[in-house]
Amino acid sequence: MRVGGTATDLAVEAALAGLGLVSLFEDWLRPHLDSGALEPVLEPWWPRFSGPFLYHPGRRYLPAPLRAFVGFIGARRG
């Protein structure tokens, strides 16, 4: 059975009920993987997550709150 959509909780619950596989961020599944409720499959082919990306319009007319947020995130990422 294939469950589609954006309902992350529904997808996890379906996998926990044995209805199929789920492909989500590892951090979202970690508690279930650690408890043994879910079993990882095909780990060598899991996509690597290098971190979030921030897309915004050019810097020319960037609103002050967004400029501050971009600066904050940039400083934290190095």
PDB file of N, CA, C, O and CB in Angstrom:
ATOM      1  N   MET A   1       0.845  -1.175   0.000  1.00  0.00           N
ATOM      2  CA  MET A   1       0.000   0.000   0.000  1.00  0.00           C
ATOM      3  C   MET A   1       0.887   1.232   0.000  1.00  0.00           C
ATOM      4  O   MET A   1       1.862   1.290   0.749  1.00  0.00           O
ATOM      5  CB  MET A   1      -0.960   0.001   1.214  1.00  0.00           C
ATOM      6  N   ARG A   2       0.572   2.197  -0.809  1.00  0.00           N
ATOM      7  CA  ARG A   2       1.340   3.438  -0.867  1.00  0.00           C
ATOM      8  C   ARG A   2       0.470   4.574  -0.346  1.00  0.00           C
ATOM      9  O   ARG A   2      -0.635   4.801  -0.839  1.00  0.00           O
ATOM     10  CB  ARG A   2       1.832   3.734  -2.320  1.00  0.00           C
ATOM     11  N   VAL A   3       0.980   5.283   0.658  1.00  0.00           N
ATOM     12  CA  VAL A   3       0.261   6.416   1.226  1.00  0.00           C
ATOM     13  C   VAL A   3       0.964   7.678   0.767  1.00  0.00           C
ATOM     14  O   VAL A   3       2.168   7.826   0.978  1.00  0.00           O
ATOM     15  CB  VAL A   3       0.193   6.336   2.791  1.00  0.00           C
ATOM     16  N   GLY A   4       0.250   8.571   0.155  1.00  0.00           N
ATOM     17  CA  GLY A   4       0.843   9.810  -0.322  1.00  0.00           C
ATOM     18  C   GLY A   4       0.266  10.999   0.412  1.00  0.00           C
ATOM     19  O   GLY A   4      -0.698  10.880   1.168  1.00  0.00           O
ATOM     20  N   GLY A   5       0.861  12.123   0.179  1.00  0.00           N
ATOM     21  CA  GLY A   5       0.355  13.342   0.790  1.00  0.00           C
ATOM     22  C   GLY A   5       1.403  14.006   1.640  1.00  0.00           C
ATOM     23  O   GLY A   5       2.564  13.595   1.659  1.00  0.00           O
ATOM     24  N   THR A   6       0.987  15.030   2.339  1.00  0.00           N
ATOM     25  CA  THR A   6       1.918  15.783   3.159  1.00  0.00           C
ATOM     26  C   THR A   6       1.723  15.508   4.636  1.00  0.00           C
ATOM     27  O   THR A   6       2.341  16.174   5.466  1.00  0.00           O
ATOM     28  CB  THR A   6       1.773  17.253   2.891  1.00  0.00           C
ATOM     29  N   ALA A   7       0.904  14.572   4.980  1.00  0.00           N
ATOM     30  CA  ALA A   7       0.627  14.286   6.382  1.00  0.00           C
ATOM     31  C   ALA A   7       1.723  13.375   6.939  1.00  0.00           C
ATOM     32  O   ALA A   7       1.627  12.150   6.869  1.00  0.00           O
ATOM     33  CB  ALA A   7      -0.774  13.631   6.547  1.00  0.00           C
ATOM     34  N   THR A   8       2.756  13.993   7.488  1.00  0.00           N
ATOM     35  CA  THR A   8       3.895  13.243   8.015  1.00  0.00           C
ATOM     36  C   THR A   8       3.470  12.259   9.087  1.00  0.00           C
ATOM     37  O   THR A   8       3.899  11.105   9.081  1.00  0.00           O
ATOM     38  CB  THR A   8       4.939  14.192   8.573  1.00  0.00           C
ATOM     39  N   ASP A   9       2.635  12.702  10.001  1.00  0.00           N
ATOM     40  CA  ASP A   9       2.193  11.810  11.075  1.00  0.00           C
ATOM     41  C   ASP A   9       1.453  10.601  10.526  1.00  0.00           C
ATOM     42  O   ASP A   9       1.629   9.490  11.025  1.00  0.00           O
ATOM     43  CB  ASP A   9       1.301  12.562  12.055  1.00  0.00           C
ATOM     44  N   LEU A  10       0.628  10.803   9.507  1.00  0.00           N
ATOM     45  CA  LEU A  10      -0.103   9.698   8.896  1.00  0.00           C
ATOM     46  C   LEU A  10       0.860   8.701   8.266  1.00  0.00           C
ATOM     47  O   LEU A  10       0.676   7.492   8.401  1.00  0.00           O
ATOM     48  CB  LEU A  10      -1.088  10.221   7.845  1.00  0.00           C
ATOM     49  N   ALA A  11       1.881   9.198   7.580  1.00  0.00           N
ATOM     50  CA  ALA A  11       2.865   8.323   6.950  1.00  0.00           C
ATOM     51  C   ALA A  11       3.619   7.508   7.992  1.00  0.00           C
ATOM     52  O   ALA A  11       3.840   6.312   7.804  1.00  0.00           O
ATOM     53  CB  ALA A  11       3.847   9.141   6.112  1.00  0.00           C
ATOM     54  N   VAL A  12       4.018   8.151   9.095  1.00  0.00           N
ATOM     55  CA  VAL A  12       4.731   7.437  10.160  1.00  0.00           C
ATOM     56  C   VAL A  12       3.814   6.401  10.795  1.00  0.00           C
ATOM     57  O   VAL A  12       4.227   5.262  11.014  1.00  0.00           O
ATOM     58  CB  VAL A  12       5.254   8.425  11.234  1.00  0.00           C
ATOM     59  N   GLU A  13       2.585   6.776  11.091  1.00  0.00           N
ATOM     60  CA  GLU A  13       1.637   5.838  11.700  1.00  0.00           C
ATOM     61  C   GLU A  13       1.374   4.650  10.781  1.00  0.00           C
ATOM     62  O   GLU A  13       1.256   3.519  11.253  1.00  0.00           O
ATOM     63  CB  GLU A  13       0.317   6.547  12.029  1.00  0.00           C
ATOM     64  N   ALA A  14       1.281   4.891   9.481  1.00  0.00           N
ATOM     65  CA  ALA A  14       1.076   3.800   8.532  1.00  0.00           C
ATOM     66  C   ALA A  14       2.267   2.845   8.550  1.00  0.00           C
ATOM     67  O   ALA A  14       2.085   1.628   8.536  1.00  0.00           O
ATOM     68  CB  ALA A  14       0.856   4.352   7.113  1.00  0.00           C
ATOM     69  N   ALA A  15       3.482   3.390   8.579  1.00  0.00           N
ATOM     70  CA  ALA A  15       4.672   2.539   8.638  1.00  0.00           C
ATOM     71  C   ALA A  15       4.715   1.760   9.942  1.00  0.00           C
ATOM     72  O   ALA A  15       5.056   0.577   9.948  1.00  0.00           O
ATOM     73  CB  ALA A  15       5.944   3.380   8.485  1.00  0.00           C
ATOM     74  N   LEU A  16       4.372   2.415  11.048  1.00  0.00           N
ATOM     75  CA  LEU A  16       4.359   1.730  12.347  1.00  0.00           C
ATOM     76  C   LEU A  16       3.320   0.611  12.373  1.00  0.00           C
ATOM     77  O   LEU A  16       3.493  -0.385  13.075  1.00  0.00           O
ATOM     78  CB  LEU A  16       4.077   2.732  13.477  1.00  0.00           C
ATOM     79  N   ALA A  17       2.243   0.777  11.609  1.00  0.00           N
ATOM     80  CA  ALA A  17       1.194  -0.246  11.544  1.00  0.00           C
ATOM     81  C   ALA A  17       1.542  -1.360  10.561  1.00  0.00           C
ATOM     82  O   ALA A  17       0.766  -2.298  10.380  1.00  0.00           O
ATOM     83  CB  ALA A  17      -0.135   0.390  11.149  1.00  0.00           C
ATOM     84  N   GLY A  18       2.714  -1.255   9.925  1.00  0.00           N
ATOM     85  CA  GLY A  18       3.151  -2.302   9.013  1.00  0.00           C
ATOM     86  C   GLY A  18       2.561  -2.201   7.624  1.00  0.00           C
ATOM     87  O   GLY A  18       2.511  -3.193   6.896  1.00  0.00           O
ATOM     88  N   LEU A  19       2.112  -1.016   7.246  1.00  0.00           N
ATOM     89  CA  LEU A  19       1.457  -0.844   5.950  1.00  0.00           C
ATOM     90  C   LEU A  19       2.420  -0.530   4.812  1.00  0.00           C
ATOM     91  O   LEU A  19       1.985  -0.390   3.669  1.00  0.00           O
ATOM     92  CB  LEU A  19       0.442   0.246   6.045  1.00  0.00           C
ATOM     93  N   GLY A  20       3.708  -0.415   5.091  1.00  0.00           N
ATOM     94  CA  GLY A  20       4.663  -0.151   4.025  1.00  0.00           C
ATOM     95  C   GLY A  20       5.872   0.620   4.509  1.00  0.00           C
ATOM     96  O   GLY A  20       6.145   0.693   5.707  1.00  0.00           O
ATOM     97  N   LEU A  21       6.587   1.191   3.561  1.00  0.00           N
ATOM     98  CA  LEU A  21       7.803   1.949   3.842  1.00  0.00           C
ATOM     99  C   LEU A  21       7.485   3.429   3.945  1.00  0.00           C
ATOM    100  O   LEU A  21       6.501   3.912   3.386  1.00  0.00           O
ATOM    101  CB  LEU A  21       8.862   1.705   2.757  1.00  0.00           C
ATOM    102  N   VAL A  22       8.336   4.136   4.670  1.00  0.00           N
ATOM    103  CA  VAL A  22       8.198   5.586   4.775  1.00  0.00           C
ATOM    104  C   VAL A  22       9.568   6.202   4.515  1.00  0.00           C
ATOM    105  O   VAL A  22      10.587   5.693   4.983  1.00  0.00           O
ATOM    106  CB  VAL A  22       7.637   6.013   6.184  1.00  0.00           C
ATOM    107  N   SER A  23       9.584   7.295   3.767  1.00  0.00           N
ATOM    108  CA  SER A  23      10.827   8.001   3.469  1.00  0.00           C
ATOM    109  C   SER A  23      10.681   9.439   3.944  1.00  0.00           C
ATOM    110  O   SER A  23      10.026  10.258   3.300  1.00  0.00           O
ATOM    111  CB  SER A  23      11.165   7.943   1.941  1.00  0.00           C
ATOM    112  N   LEU A  24      11.305   9.733   5.084  1.00  0.00           N
ATOM    113  CA  LEU A  24      11.245  11.057   5.693  1.00  0.00           C
ATOM    114  C   LEU A  24      12.619  11.406   6.231  1.00  0.00           C
ATOM    115  O   LEU A  24      13.529  10.578   6.207  1.00  0.00           O
ATOM    116  CB  LEU A  24      10.176  11.115   6.822  1.00  0.00           C
ATOM    117  N   PHE A  25      12.772  12.636   6.718  1.00  0.00           N
ATOM    118  CA  PHE A  25      14.033  13.004   7.352  1.00  0.00           C
ATOM    119  C   PHE A  25      14.332  12.033   8.489  1.00  0.00           C
ATOM    120  O   PHE A  25      13.452  11.683   9.275  1.00  0.00           O
ATOM    121  CB  PHE A  25      13.985  14.462   7.875  1.00  0.00           C
ATOM    122  N   GLU A  26      15.576  11.612   8.558  1.00  0.00           N
ATOM    123  CA  GLU A  26      15.989  10.642   9.576  1.00  0.00           C
ATOM    124  C   GLU A  26      15.686  11.140  10.984  1.00  0.00           C
ATOM    125  O   GLU A  26      15.280  10.353  11.840  1.00  0.00           O
ATOM    126  CB  GLU A  26      17.477  10.341   9.444  1.00  0.00           C
ATOM    127  N   ASP A  27      15.876  12.434  11.237  1.00  0.00           N
ATOM    128  CA  ASP A  27      15.609  12.976  12.578  1.00  0.00           C
ATOM    129  C   ASP A  27      14.159  12.780  12.989  1.00  0.00           C
ATOM    130  O   ASP A  27      13.876  12.572  14.169  1.00  0.00           O
ATOM    131  CB  ASP A  27      15.960  14.458  12.629  1.00  0.00           C
ATOM    132  N   TRP A  28      13.232  12.843  12.032  1.00  0.00           N
ATOM    133  CA  TRP A  28      11.814  12.653  12.351  1.00  0.00           C
ATOM    134  C   TRP A  28      11.520  11.206  12.718  1.00  0.00           C
ATOM    135  O   TRP A  28      10.592  10.932  13.479  1.00  0.00           O
ATOM    136  CB  TRP A  28      10.940  13.080  11.172  1.00  0.00           C
ATOM    137  N   LEU A  29      12.305  10.282  12.180  1.00  0.00           N
ATOM    138  CA  LEU A  29      12.081   8.857  12.419  1.00  0.00           C
ATOM    139  C   LEU A  29      12.973   8.294  13.517  1.00  0.00           C
ATOM    140  O   LEU A  29      12.749   7.172  13.970  1.00  0.00           O
ATOM    141  CB  LEU A  29      12.305   8.083  11.146  1.00  0.00           C
ATOM    142  N   ARG A  30      13.976   9.044  13.954  1.00  0.00           N
ATOM    143  CA  ARG A  30      14.977   8.545  14.892  1.00  0.00           C
ATOM    144  C   ARG A  30      14.382   7.881  16.124  1.00  0.00           C
ATOM    145  O   ARG A  30      14.838   6.793  16.476  1.00  0.00           O
ATOM    146  CB  ARG A  30      15.863   9.666  15.320  1.00  0.00           C
ATOM    147  N   PRO A  31      13.386   8.462  16.810  1.00  0.00           N
ATOM    148  CA  PRO A  31      12.849   7.782  18.002  1.00  0.00           C
ATOM    149  C   PRO A  31      12.301   6.390  17.683  1.00  0.00           C
ATOM    150  O   PRO A  31      12.460   5.463  18.477  1.00  0.00           O
ATOM    151  CB  PRO A  31      11.747   8.629  18.633  1.00  0.00           C
ATOM    152  N   HIS A  32      11.665   6.245  16.537  1.00  0.00           N
ATOM    153  CA  HIS A  32      11.090   4.952  16.154  1.00  0.00           C
ATOM    154  C   HIS A  32      12.177   3.974  15.711  1.00  0.00           C
ATOM    155  O   HIS A  32      12.061   2.770  15.940  1.00  0.00           O
ATOM    156  CB  HIS A  32      10.061   5.137  15.028  1.00  0.00           C
ATOM    157  N   LEU A  33      13.226   4.487  15.082  1.00  0.00           N
ATOM    158  CA  LEU A  33      14.351   3.634  14.701  1.00  0.00           C
ATOM    159  C   LEU A  33      15.097   3.156  15.944  1.00  0.00           C
ATOM    160  O   LEU A  33      15.468   1.986  16.041  1.00  0.00           O
ATOM    161  CB  LEU A  33      15.310   4.387  13.753  1.00  0.00           C
ATOM    162  N   ASP A  34      15.316   4.068  16.895  1.00  0.00           N
ATOM    163  CA  ASP A  34      16.037   3.716  18.123  1.00  0.00           C
ATOM    164  C   ASP A  34      15.265   2.714  18.975  1.00  0.00           C
ATOM    165  O   ASP A  34      15.864   1.854  19.620  1.00  0.00           O
ATOM    166  CB  ASP A  34      16.322   4.968  18.940  1.00  0.00           C
ATOM    167  N   SER A  35      13.942   2.822  18.979  1.00  0.00           N
ATOM    168  CA  SER A  35      13.128   1.909  19.795  1.00  0.00           C
ATOM    169  C   SER A  35      12.930   0.560  19.121  1.00  0.00           C
ATOM    170  O   SER A  35      12.474  -0.391  19.756  1.00  0.00           O
ATOM    171  CB  SER A  35      11.773   2.532  20.087  1.00  0.00           C
ATOM    172  N   GLY A  36      13.270   0.471  17.838  1.00  0.00           N
ATOM    173  CA  GLY A  36      13.076  -0.774  17.108  1.00  0.00           C
ATOM    174  C   GLY A  36      11.699  -0.892  16.473  1.00  0.00           C
ATOM    175  O   GLY A  36      11.391  -1.902  15.841  1.00  0.00           O
ATOM    176  N   ALA A  37      10.872   0.131  16.636  1.00  0.00           N
ATOM    177  CA  ALA A  37       9.533   0.099  16.045  1.00  0.00           C
ATOM    178  C   ALA A  37       9.604   0.152  14.520  1.00  0.00           C
ATOM    179  O   ALA A  37       8.759  -0.424  13.834  1.00  0.00           O
ATOM    180  CB  ALA A  37       8.687   1.267  16.575  1.00  0.00           C
ATOM    181  N   LEU A  38      10.611   0.842  13.995  1.00  0.00           N
ATOM    182  CA  LEU A  38      10.865   0.873  12.558  1.00  0.00           C
ATOM    183  C   LEU A  38      12.263   0.340  12.303  1.00  0.00           C
ATOM    184  O   LEU A  38      13.169   0.521  13.117  1.00  0.00           O
ATOM    185  CB  LEU A  38      10.705   2.312  11.983  1.00  0.00           C
ATOM    186  N   GLU A  39      12.426  -0.312  11.177  1.00  0.00           N
ATOM    187  CA  GLU A  39      13.715  -0.888  10.814  1.00  0.00           C
ATOM    188  C   GLU A  39      14.235  -0.191   9.560  1.00  0.00           C
ATOM    189  O   GLU A  39      13.520  -0.102   8.561  1.00  0.00           O
ATOM    190  CB  GLU A  39      13.598  -2.424  10.588  1.00  0.00           C
ATOM    191  N   PRO A  40      15.473   0.305   9.601  1.00  0.00           N
ATOM    192  CA  PRO A  40      16.011   0.983   8.415  1.00  0.00           C
ATOM    193  C   PRO A  40      16.256  -0.006   7.278  1.00  0.00           C
ATOM    194  O   PRO A  40      16.667  -1.143   7.509  1.00  0.00           O
ATOM    195  CB  PRO A  40      17.316   1.715   8.762  1.00  0.00           C
ATOM    196  N   VAL A  41      16.000   0.437   6.059  1.00  0.00           N
ATOM    197  CA  VAL A  41      16.293  -0.371   4.874  1.00  0.00           C
ATOM    198  C   VAL A  41      17.065   0.489   3.879  1.00  0.00           C
ATOM    199  O   VAL A  41      16.857   1.699   3.798  1.00  0.00           O
ATOM    200  CB  VAL A  41      14.981  -0.933   4.227  1.00  0.00           C
ATOM    201  N   LEU A  42      17.949  -0.144   3.132  1.00  0.00           N
ATOM    202  CA  LEU A  42      18.722   0.512   2.071  1.00  0.00           C
ATOM    203  C   LEU A  42      19.470   1.755   2.549  1.00  0.00           C
ATOM    204  O   LEU A  42      19.532   2.756   1.834  1.00  0.00           O
ATOM    205  CB  LEU A  42      17.807   0.891   0.937  1.00  0.00           C
ATOM    206  N   GLU A  43      20.038   1.695   3.757  1.00  0.00           N
ATOM    207  CA  GLU A  43      20.740   2.861   4.324  1.00  0.00           C
ATOM    208  C   GLU A  43      21.823   3.445   3.422  1.00  0.00           C
ATOM    209  O   GLU A  43      21.963   4.667   3.378  1.00  0.00           O
ATOM    210  CB  GLU A  43      21.359   2.480   5.629  1.00  0.00           C
ATOM    211  N   PRO A  44      22.602   2.627   2.694  1.00  0.00           N
ATOM    212  CA  PRO A  44      23.632   3.235   1.844  1.00  0.00           C
ATOM    213  C   PRO A  44      23.070   4.182   0.782  1.00  0.00           C
ATOM    214  O   PRO A  44      23.805   5.021   0.260  1.00  0.00           O
ATOM    215  CB  PRO A  44      24.427   2.153   1.168  1.00  0.00           C
ATOM    216  N   TRP A  45      21.803   4.063   0.459  1.00  0.00           N
ATOM    217  CA  TRP A  45      21.191   4.909  -0.567  1.00  0.00           C
ATOM    218  C   TRP A  45      20.371   6.051   0.022  1.00  0.00           C
ATOM    219  O   TRP A  45      19.725   6.785  -0.726  1.00  0.00           O
ATOM    220  CB  TRP A  45      20.314   4.072  -1.465  1.00  0.00           C
ATOM    221  N   TRP A  46      20.381   6.218   1.334  1.00  0.00           N
ATOM    222  CA  TRP A  46      19.650   7.334   1.942  1.00  0.00           C
ATOM    223  C   TRP A  46      20.282   8.639   1.488  1.00  0.00           C
ATOM    224  O   TRP A  46      21.508   8.756   1.485  1.00  0.00           O
ATOM    225  CB  TRP A  46      19.651   7.232   3.500  1.00  0.00           C
ATOM    226  N   PRO A  47      19.474   9.623   1.105  1.00  0.00           N
ATOM    227  CA  PRO A  47      20.051  10.926   0.749  1.00  0.00           C
ATOM    228  C   PRO A  47      20.632  11.612   1.977  1.00  0.00           C
ATOM    229  O   PRO A  47      20.070  11.526   3.069  1.00  0.00           O
ATOM    230  CB  PRO A  47      18.990  11.828   0.094  1.00  0.00           C
ATOM    231  N   ARG A  48      21.733  12.276   1.797  1.00  0.00           N
ATOM    232  CA  ARG A  48      22.367  13.005   2.893  1.00  0.00           C
ATOM    233  C   ARG A  48      21.757  14.398   2.977  1.00  0.00           C
ATOM    234  O   ARG A  48      21.517  15.042   1.955  1.00  0.00           O
ATOM    235  CB  ARG A  48      23.912  13.086   2.696  1.00  0.00           C
ATOM    236  N   PHE A  49      21.511  14.851   4.183  1.00  0.00           N
ATOM    237  CA  PHE A  49      20.917  16.167   4.407  1.00  0.00           C
ATOM    238  C   PHE A  49      22.011  17.100   4.888  1.00  0.00           C
ATOM    239  O   PHE A  49      22.515  16.957   6.002  1.00  0.00           O
ATOM    240  CB  PHE A  49      19.741  16.101   5.437  1.00  0.00           C
ATOM    241  N   SER A  50      22.379  18.056   4.047  1.00  0.00           N
ATOM    242  CA  SER A  50      23.481  18.960   4.391  1.00  0.00           C
ATOM    243  C   SER A  50      23.005  20.190   5.147  1.00  0.00           C
ATOM    244  O   SER A  50      23.810  21.052   5.499  1.00  0.00           O
ATOM    245  CB  SER A  50      24.213  19.390   3.137  1.00  0.00           C
ATOM    246  N   GLY A  51      21.727  20.278   5.395  1.00  0.00           N
ATOM    247  CA  GLY A  51      21.184  21.406   6.139  1.00  0.00           C
ATOM    248  C   GLY A  51      20.146  22.156   5.333  1.00  0.00           C
ATOM    249  O   GLY A  51      19.999  21.935   4.131  1.00  0.00           O
ATOM    250  N   PRO A  52      19.436  23.033   5.992  1.00  0.00           N
ATOM    251  CA  PRO A  52      18.388  23.776   5.287  1.00  0.00           C
ATOM    252  C   PRO A  52      18.972  24.846   4.367  1.00  0.00           C
ATOM    253  O   PRO A  52      20.110  25.282   4.538  1.00  0.00           O
ATOM    254  CB  PRO A  52      17.436  24.422   6.290  1.00  0.00           C
ATOM    255  N   PHE A  53      18.183  25.248   3.410  1.00  0.00           N
ATOM    256  CA  PHE A  53      18.552  26.316   2.494  1.00  0.00           C
ATOM    257  C   PHE A  53      17.578  27.461   2.681  1.00  0.00           C
ATOM    258  O   PHE A  53      16.403  27.238   2.971  1.00  0.00           O
ATOM    259  CB  PHE A  53      18.560  25.824   1.021  1.00  0.00           C
ATOM    260  N   LEU A  54      18.048  28.662   2.522  1.00  0.00           N
ATOM    261  CA  LEU A  54      17.209  29.847   2.642  1.00  0.00           C
ATOM    262  C   LEU A  54      17.216  30.564   1.296  1.00  0.00           C
ATOM    263  O   LEU A  54      18.250  31.057   0.845  1.00  0.00           O
ATOM    264  CB  LEU A  54      17.708  30.790   3.794  1.00  0.00           C
ATOM    265  N   TYR A  55      16.055  30.612   0.669  1.00  0.00           N
ATOM    266  CA  TYR A  55      15.903  31.323  -0.596  1.00  0.00           C
ATOM    267  C   TYR A  55      15.169  32.624  -0.328  1.00  0.00           C
ATOM    268  O   TYR A  55      14.148  32.633   0.360  1.00  0.00           O
ATOM    269  CB  TYR A  55      15.144  30.459  -1.648  1.00  0.00           C
ATOM    270  N   HIS A  56      15.677  33.715  -0.862  1.00  0.00           N
ATOM    271  CA  HIS A  56      15.054  35.016  -0.669  1.00  0.00           C
ATOM    272  C   HIS A  56      15.393  35.892  -1.868  1.00  0.00           C
ATOM    273  O   HIS A  56      16.334  35.605  -2.608  1.00  0.00           O
ATOM    274  CB  HIS A  56      15.525  35.679   0.664  1.00  0.00           C
ATOM    275  N   PRO A  57      14.623  36.961  -2.056  1.00  0.00           N
ATOM    276  CA  PRO A  57      14.942  37.862  -3.167  1.00  0.00           C
ATOM    277  C   PRO A  57      16.318  38.498  -2.958  1.00  0.00           C
ATOM    278  O   PRO A  57      16.886  38.409  -1.869  1.00  0.00           O
ATOM    279  CB  PRO A  57      13.857  38.961  -3.306  1.00  0.00           C
ATOM    280  N   GLY A  58      16.834  39.118  -3.966  1.00  0.00           N
ATOM    281  CA  GLY A  58      18.154  39.747  -3.878  1.00  0.00           C
ATOM    282  C   GLY A  58      18.318  40.655  -2.673  1.00  0.00           C
ATOM    283  O   GLY A  58      17.339  40.996  -2.009  1.00  0.00           O
ATOM    284  N   ARG A  59      19.530  41.040  -2.395  1.00  0.00           N
ATOM    285  CA  ARG A  59      19.841  41.826  -1.192  1.00  0.00           C
ATOM    286  C   ARG A  59      19.499  43.312  -1.331  1.00  0.00           C
ATOM    287  O   ARG A  59      19.567  44.047  -0.346  1.00  0.00           O
ATOM    288  CB  ARG A  59      21.307  41.683  -0.860  1.00  0.00           C
ATOM    289  N   ARG A  60      19.143  43.756  -2.498  1.00  0.00           N
ATOM    290  CA  ARG A  60      18.967  45.191  -2.717  1.00  0.00           C
ATOM    291  C   ARG A  60      17.857  45.796  -1.853  1.00  0.00           C
ATOM    292  O   ARG A  60      18.079  46.817  -1.203  1.00  0.00           O
ATOM    293  CB  ARG A  60      18.667  45.449  -4.174  1.00  0.00           C
ATOM    294  N   TYR A  61      16.690  45.197  -1.834  1.00  0.00           N
ATOM    295  CA  TYR A  61      15.563  45.732  -1.067  1.00  0.00           C
ATOM    296  C   TYR A  61      15.094  44.733  -0.017  1.00  0.00           C
ATOM    297  O   TYR A  61      13.893  44.510   0.139  1.00  0.00           O
ATOM    298  CB  TYR A  61      14.401  46.095  -2.002  1.00  0.00           C
ATOM    299  N   LEU A  62      16.009  44.149   0.683  1.00  0.00           N
ATOM    300  CA  LEU A  62      15.694  43.147   1.695  1.00  0.00           C
ATOM    301  C   LEU A  62      15.140  43.833   2.942  1.00  0.00           C
ATOM    302  O   LEU A  62      15.805  44.704   3.503  1.00  0.00           O
ATOM    303  CB  LEU A  62      16.948  42.305   2.044  1.00  0.00           C
ATOM    304  N   PRO A  63      13.928  43.460   3.395  1.00  0.00           N
ATOM    305  CA  PRO A  63      13.378  44.065   4.615  1.00  0.00           C
ATOM    306  C   PRO A  63      14.298  43.812   5.812  1.00  0.00           C
ATOM    307  O   PRO A  63      14.958  42.776   5.885  1.00  0.00           O
ATOM    308  CB  PRO A  63      11.966  43.507   4.904  1.00  0.00           C
ATOM    309  N   ALA A  64      14.337  44.754   6.738  1.00  0.00           N
ATOM    310  CA  ALA A  64      15.243  44.673   7.890  1.00  0.00           C
ATOM    311  C   ALA A  64      15.097  43.372   8.676  1.00  0.00           C
ATOM    312  O   ALA A  64      16.116  42.774   9.021  1.00  0.00           O
ATOM    313  CB  ALA A  64      15.000  45.844   8.813  1.00  0.00           C
ATOM    314  N   PRO A  65      13.873  42.896   8.981  1.00  0.00           N
ATOM    315  CA  PRO A  65      13.772  41.637   9.732  1.00  0.00           C
ATOM    316  C   PRO A  65      14.372  40.455   8.970  1.00  0.00           C
ATOM    317  O   PRO A  65      15.041  39.608   9.561  1.00  0.00           O
ATOM    318  CB  PRO A  65      12.314  41.342  10.061  1.00  0.00           C
ATOM    319  N   LEU A  66      14.133  40.400   7.660  1.00  0.00           N
ATOM    320  CA  LEU A  66      14.701  39.306   6.873  1.00  0.00           C
ATOM    321  C   LEU A  66      16.212  39.447   6.781  1.00  0.00           C
ATOM    322  O   LEU A  66      16.927  38.447   6.839  1.00  0.00           O
ATOM    323  CB  LEU A  66      14.084  39.271   5.466  1.00  0.00           C
ATOM    324  N   ARG A  67      16.709  40.666   6.640  1.00  0.00           N
ATOM    325  CA  ARG A  67      18.161  40.899   6.604  1.00  0.00           C
ATOM    326  C   ARG A  67      18.810  40.423   7.913  1.00  0.00           C
ATOM    327  O   ARG A  67      19.875  39.807   7.893  1.00  0.00           O
ATOM    328  CB  ARG A  67      18.468  42.410   6.366  1.00  0.00           C
ATOM    329  N   ALA A  68      18.158  40.714   9.050  1.00  0.00           N
ATOM    330  CA  ALA A  68      18.681  40.281  10.349  1.00  0.00           C
ATOM    331  C   ALA A  68      18.678  38.759  10.449  1.00  0.00           C
ATOM    332  O   ALA A  68      19.630  38.163  10.954  1.00  0.00           O
ATOM    333  CB  ALA A  68      17.851  40.889  11.498  1.00  0.00           C
ATOM    334  N   PHE A  69      17.608  38.132   9.966  1.00  0.00           N
ATOM    335  CA  PHE A  69      17.521  36.671  10.018  1.00  0.00           C
ATOM    336  C   PHE A  69      18.595  36.027   9.145  1.00  0.00           C
ATOM    337  O   PHE A  69      19.253  35.075   9.566  1.00  0.00           O
ATOM    338  CB  PHE A  69      16.129  36.201   9.572  1.00  0.00           C
ATOM    339  N   VAL A  70      18.771  36.545   7.934  1.00  0.00           N
ATOM    340  CA  VAL A  70      19.806  36.023   7.035  1.00  0.00           C
ATOM    341  C   VAL A  70      21.183  36.178   7.674  1.00  0.00           C
ATOM    342  O   VAL A  70      22.001  35.261   7.600  1.00  0.00           O
ATOM    343  CB  VAL A  70      19.764  36.749   5.666  1.00  0.00           C
ATOM    344  N   GLY A  71      21.449  37.317   8.298  1.00  0.00           N
ATOM    345  CA  GLY A  71      22.726  37.521   8.978  1.00  0.00           C
ATOM    346  C   GLY A  71      22.926  36.566  10.138  1.00  0.00           C
ATOM    347  O   GLY A  71      24.022  36.043  10.338  1.00  0.00           O
ATOM    348  N   PHE A  72      21.858  36.337  10.907  1.00  0.00           N
ATOM    349  CA  PHE A  72      21.917  35.421  12.046  1.00  0.00           C
ATOM    350  C   PHE A  72      22.227  33.999  11.589  1.00  0.00           C
ATOM    351  O   PHE A  72      23.104  33.335  12.142  1.00  0.00           O
ATOM    352  CB  PHE A  72      20.595  35.449  12.824  1.00  0.00           C
ATOM    353  N   ILE A  73      21.499  33.540  10.576  1.00  0.00           N
ATOM    354  CA  ILE A  73      21.716  32.180  10.069  1.00  0.00           C
ATOM    355  C   ILE A  73      23.109  32.059   9.460  1.00  0.00           C
ATOM    356  O   ILE A  73      23.795  31.060   9.675  1.00  0.00           O
ATOM    357  CB  ILE A  73      20.638  31.807   9.020  1.00  0.00           C
ATOM    358  N   GLY A  74      23.527  33.067   8.705  1.00  0.00           N
ATOM    359  CA  GLY A  74      24.856  33.033   8.100  1.00  0.00           C
ATOM    360  C   GLY A  74      25.960  32.961   9.137  1.00  0.00           C
ATOM    361  O   GLY A  74      26.947  32.251   8.941  1.00  0.00           O
ATOM    362  N   ALA A  75      25.808  33.685  10.240  1.00  0.00           N
ATOM    363  CA  ALA A  75      26.817  33.665  11.301  1.00  0.00           C
ATOM    364  C   ALA A  75      26.876  32.303  11.983  1.00  0.00           C
ATOM    365  O   ALA A  75      27.952  31.849  12.372  1.00  0.00           O
ATOM    366  CB  ALA A  75      26.523  34.756  12.336  1.00  0.00           C
ATOM    367  N   ARG A  76      25.740  31.658  12.129  1.00  0.00           N
ATOM    368  CA  ARG A  76      25.698  30.343  12.783  1.00  0.00           C
ATOM    369  C   ARG A  76      26.267  29.248  11.904  1.00  0.00           C
ATOM    370  O   ARG A  76      26.852  28.290  12.408  1.00  0.00           O
ATOM    371  CB  ARG A  76      24.276  29.994  13.167  1.00  0.00           C
ATOM    372  N   ARG A  77      26.102  29.377  10.593  1.00  0.00           N
ATOM    373  CA  ARG A  77      26.571  28.352   9.658  1.00  0.00           C
ATOM    374  C   ARG A  77      28.058  28.494   9.366  1.00  0.00           C
ATOM    375  O   ARG A  77      28.707  27.543   8.931  1.00  0.00           O
ATOM    376  CB  ARG A  77      25.781  28.422   8.358  1.00  0.00           C
ATOM    377  N   GLY A  78      28.591  29.684   9.607  1.00  0.00           N
ATOM    378  CA  GLY A  78      30.016  29.892   9.404  1.00  0.00           C
ATOM    379  C   GLY A  78      30.382  30.336   8.083  1.00  0.00           C
ATOM    380  O   GLY A  78      31.563  30.543   7.806  1.00  0.00           O
TER     381      GLY A  78
END
